[in-house]
Amino acid sequence: MTDLSDPAIQRVVGVAFRKGVALDIRLIDHPTSSLEESAAVVQADPGQMVRSLVFVAPRPGGRLMPVVCLVSGGSGVDVGRLAAVTGEVDIRPATSREALDLTGYSTGGIPPFGHGRDVRVLMDQDLCGHQWVWAAAGMATALFRVAPRTLRMLSNAVVAPLADASWVPPAALAGIGPQLGFEAGAGA
């Protein structure tokens, strides 16, 4: 079972603490197999589950600039809207390896803030319609509840219309749901 003293969780807790917010982390016994199961574990609607999707834009010398998009559990990211909001024409979903290298967190537990380096964060406006949302706390078995307004502040996010409501997770098509609904950019 996950331990609250895990360094990945402590990075998230530390960022929130420095901004005056105490996070209430909920640990679960094992990663869930679908977004719906994740929502059920915390007694939330799937739309309240924050997906932290990592995208990258190329820079000179082969470097990549990361962009983390926070979207509702039932949505993907409209890459055309993302390109318009960021001004990045060549933006694309990050691979799992790129997401780990750029955020410091593994797919399934990427939090909205507390990344290993400066990361641009965008938050879909649909999340703002909820009183509370749930996000990964650095591991696939750790979640925290937060008001969207506080989430925006903690992640230094810019709120914009990003969601592609017609998105269907590739795993759902295969009958296998994503862990906690917080996968990297894949399928966006």
PyMOL commands that set and color helices and strands:
alter all, ss='L'
color gray80, all
select helices_A, chain A and resi 7-18+35-41+46-48+60-62+79-86+96-103+125-129+148-155+170-173
alter helices_A, ss='H'
color red, helices_A
select strands_A, chain A and resi 25-27+50-58+64-72+76-77+92-93+120-124+133-136+142-146+158-160+163-164
alter strands_A, ss='S'
color yellow, strands_A
deselect
rebuild
show_as cartoon
